[in-house]
Amino acid sequence: MTVRRVFSGVVVFSVLLSLSGSPAFANEAQAALTGRTSVYQYEIPGNLSPEEKKWFKTFQEGNFLSEGWQKISADIMAKTPPAQRPSQKVALDNLGRKIGMEWCRPNAVRKVNSSMLQEWGDILKKTARKNPQQLASAIAYIDQELDAVLD
């Protein structure tokens, strides 16, 4: 390994470390390093605690155990009839923000749990696969279920 390569790696690592408190910048840096563009287009609400921001990000981006909302939404949008895409995108973004805002709260107080996320994700995936024309109805159903849980 050359000195230049080692130095470059140290510089990149330092930049990533300094940006680690800012998920949007970290995603951009990671995308630049891997040569991939960031697929995540969401905003972390500023009124969340640092811990809640971490969990909101996990909800949106997923982890090694589960897909995130952004991946699920992208898969659904790919199967959405073209005429429905603009309204479907808005509905999915709003629903994802609403679910994420509740799911990121501390376990003792949150009203949305991981099994609900699994159930709702399964509904969306199954509807997208078998009957994409009904996706708007599935999104509305999940939104109503969420409202009932939050009341």
N, C-alpha and C positions, 0 to 999 in steps of 0.2 A: 504494500500500500504506500502510495506516495504521501509526502507531507501535505501537499495541497489537498488531496482527497480527505485525509484525516481532518485537516483544518475546516474544510467545507462541511463535513459531517458534524463537527462541533458547532459551527455557526448555525446550521439548520436546526440542530437539537436545541441550541440556546434560544433561537427564535420561537420554536414550538413551545418551549417551557415558558417563555415570557408571555405567550399568547394563550396559555392554557386556561386562564380565567375568562376568556372571551370565546365561547363556543363557535360563533360565526367566523372569527378569524382562524381559529384552529381548523375548522372544516376547510377553509380556503387554502391554508398552508398544506394540509394533508392532501387535498386534491392536486395542488401544484407538485408535491413530491411524488405522487403516484401517477401523475399524468392524466388523471381522470378529473372531469369537472364535477363539481358538487351538485348532487341531485336534490339536496335539501333546501327547500324554499319556504321557510317558516321563520317566525320571529318569536323569541323567548320573551314573555311578558316581563317588564322591568320591575313589577311589584312583587315578584316572588323572592323568597329567601334563596341564598346560594344552594342549599340542599334541594329546595323545590325546583330550582332551575336545572339542576343535575337530572332530577327525575323527569322533568318535562322534556328535556333533551333525549333521555332514554326512551320515553314514550314515542317521540317523533322519529327517532333514528333506529330504535331497536337495539338489540345486543345479541350475544351469541345464543341466547335462548329463544328469542322471538323476533319477528319482523317488526319494524316500526311503522307508525302511521303513514309516513311518507312513502314507504315501499308499497304498503297496502293500497294507498291512494293512487299511486302511479299504475299499479296493476289494474285497478278498477277503471281508471281513466282510459287505459288502453283498450278496454272492452266496452266502453261506453259508446253508444251510438253518437256519431258526430254532431247531430243536432242538439243533443243533450249535454255536450261537454262543457260549455261555459257555465251553465247553471249547476251542473254536477260538481265542477271544480270548486265553486264558491261554497256549495253545501258541504262537501268533504272537508274543506279547509276550516269552515266554521265548526263543524262537528268535532274535528280533530283538536281544535283549540279548546273547545268546551270540555271534552273528555280529558284531555291532557291537564287542564287547569285543576280538575278535581283529583285525578289519579296521582298527581305529583305531591299532593298534601301528605302530611304524616299519617301513617297507618291508623293511628288511634282515632283520627277524625275524618278521614276520607270516606266517601260514600260509594266510590267506584273501586272495585277490586280487580285483580288480575283475571279471575274467572269470567267476569263480565266482559273484559277486553277480549278474551278468547272467544266467547260466544258471539259478540258483535262482529269481530273479525271474520269468524266462520260464516255468519249470515251474509256479510258483504261479499266474501270470496265465492260462496256458493251461488249467490244471485248473479254475480258477474259472469260466472262460468256457465250457468244453466239458462238464465233469463235476463240478459243485460238491460232489456227494456224496462225491467222492474226495479232497477237500482235506485231511482229517485224515491220509490215507495219504501225500499229497504232502509235508505238513509233517514227518511222521515220517521219510520218506525223506531229506529235506534234513538233518534233525537227525542221522541216522545218517551221512550223507556228511560233515557237519561234524565229528562225533566221530572219524571215521576220519582226517580231515586233521589234527586236533588231537593225536591220539595219537602 
